[in-house]
Each structure stands twice: as structure tokens, then as C-alpha cells.
Amino acid sequence: MKNFVFISPHFPDSYWKFCLALKNRGYNVLGVGDAPYFEIPDQCKYALTEYYCCNDMENFENEKRAVQYFCDKYGNIDFLESNNEYWLEKDAELREVFNITSGANVEEVKFYKHKSLQKEIFKKIGVKCARYILLSTLEKLEEFANLVNYPIFAKPDNGVGSHGTFKISNHEELVYFYDKWDKKTPYIVEEFIYGQIVSYDGVSNSKGDVIFSTSNIFQTSMEDIVKNNLDDMYYCVPKIDDEFDALGRKIIKAFNVKTRFFHVEFFKLLSDHPYLGKKGTYIPLETNMRPAGGYTPDLIDYANSISIYDVYADAVAYDENRQIPGDKKYFAVASSRRYGVRYVHSKEEIIEKYKFNITMSGDYPKALRDDMGDYYFFAKFDNIEEMFAFDNYVRGKMNE
């Protein structure tokens, strides 16, 4: 029996579905997490062969001891993965220590995490991306702003989500940002792109070939959601654009993404750009070699009438996608609310009106709320007009 060490299998609380899919394919699924055993979901307990509570996972030696314990008890580890952005680098370090060759190594993960390195790959395969510099001196920053014009956008070169990001609209804000910079954290500064955020999501096999792909469309940037405490809406489409799919496959192959989830973010230009291309051109923003945040894998399931958790487990176990999607696909939407905001319709009214469309609802985990909202509704619809009407019903606010 093969052994799969799943790092932090309890977060998000839907990740037990990965564990169960792997168990159903004959794997020993061995969990390492920082939550006490009694706190992890019952479904996760069932899916795991054993769980090792590691109180301080920030201490790498603790994680090493956990994996060594599993090695001593169950034999060599075949796979080790968290599917979580926060642990990607430590996952790679653990694979290196225990000679687990099935996943990305330390050098490969650097390209997954550092946005400046990602741009090198984009350029190498002839895909245009936003012009950028790595932050150094105020003078070079001013030169760059003069070259590309305001606004410009600054973010940590190795960062997650909207943490530490700055939209800079003029020279005064530029100087303020530079003075506030700690001079230690590497920052990448890019020209600002006016476009809709579209993601390329899916699973690859051990050869870096995409075995499943789909696309999510985001209405509001995460930076705006966090900084303005907004509610949120994004959706998964029933069919991916062929040209976009071909571009996504090219990028996944170039990054040598083996047997893993991916979530690559693009801008779809809202107007012609003198350097990047015509309106509608897809411009890569950054790669995330893990599932999109929160419960997005479930949203993908609802749109595609498939289990993406099983697709991932098929990639691990069989190196191919053995899932047969349902006959019908949908527009699947995630609409969220903020507590403290007065909405026109109550939760009860929403559930009653859309009881045949809503697939899941509830509070987001606290760790996700800044980025995604406080309370969510997932629903699926035959057409995009019905989907937008639902979102308006969910997020419609009372006039103050």
C-alpha cells in the first residue's frame, strides 16, 4: 500500500475530500496538522489512516519528526503535499529530506512562489506580461513610474493574496510607499493593468500535461475586497475558451507542473494596450500551484458536474483523469456577504427563493473572511443571466 502524507488536512475544512478520494484509491493517508485530533472534522478522521498533531508547525524540526514517525511505521513515503500556498516551501523541503521525488523540489517551488521568477518563464515562452522592476532605490522606482505611467502596483515578490500590496497613483503616494517599505522584504512593482481577473484552474499529471481544466471569473480584486471590507462574487464557467485553454496548457507545461493542482491568474484586457495587445487579450498575472482559495474546488465541481477531488486523486494514483463528468454543466457562483451590512433580503428569503439552485452556504472560516467575505452562498444556474440575478438578490443592499 502506498503512503501519502497530507500536510494540514483539516484546513480548509473541505480538504478531507482530497484525503477520502486518495483513501478510496488504496492509499494510506497520513495527516500532519497543528489542530488537536478532536478538533478535526469527523470526515477527515475517517479518511486518514493516522493523524500526527504537530503543535508548532512553524518549527521545521517538528514536521520532520512527524514524517519520520510515519516512515518508521509505514515505510517509505510516496507523496507529500498540502495543496496549500502557506506550506508549499516546507512541503518541498520535507520531500527533499525524505527523498520523495513525486512532487516539486525546492528549486521548482521558488518559481511557484516568486513573482519575478514567474515572469522569466512567461518571457521565455513568448507570453507578454506587465512590465516590472524589483524594488531597490527611490530613483529607480521613479524612473519606472515615469516609463509606464501611474498607477503602478507594488506587492511582495513572495507573498500570498493581498497582504502588503499597494496601488500607487501619484508621486506623493510613491514616496509614501517607499518610505514605509522596510527595505528588507523583496518587492515587485508592476505597471497597472486594466482588465478582468480570470483564472485557469485544473490538475496536471506527472508529465506536466493538463488532464482537467476550467476557468473562474472574478468581479472584484482581492486588494479591493480586503482594503474596503467588501462582499464578493466570482463564478466558474461551464465551458473554457479554447484559446485560453491552449495558453494555460502552454504555461503549465513551461512550469513543469507535475501531479498537482494549479490556479493561474490572468488579466483579460478591457481595452487595447499599446504594449500588451488588443482588448480581450489574456495577460498572465501570477501562478499559484495549488487550488484556488476557500471552497473553490467545490464550486468547480458544481460547474462541471464532476469531483475535482477525485480528478486529483486519479492523477496521483493513475496519472490520468478517469472521471466522467455529468451530461450538463452550469454557471456556478459564489456570492458572499459581510456581517454588519444591511442587505435587502434575509438569508431565509434567499434560501426559499433559490432552494433548487443553492448547493452550499455558511460562514467562511475566520482565516478566509478578509479575502472572501463572511457568509457565502454557492449556487448553480443554466445561464449567466439567472446567475447575475441571484447575485443581485444576495448582495443587494438597503439604501442608507
Beta strands, then each sheet from edge to edge (+ up, - down):
strand 1: 3-7
strand 2: 28-33
strand 3: 50-53
strand 4: 79-81
strand 5: 132-134
strand 6: 152-156
strand 7: 166-168
strand 8: 187-191
strand 9: 195-204
strand 10: 210-218
strand 11: 233-236
strand 12: 261-269
strand 13: 282-288
strand 14: 331-337
strand 15: 358-363
strand 16: 375-381
sheet 1: 3+ 2+ 1+ 4+
sheet 2: 5+ 8- 6+ 7-
sheet 3: 13+ 12- 9+ 10- 11+ 14- 16+ 15-
end
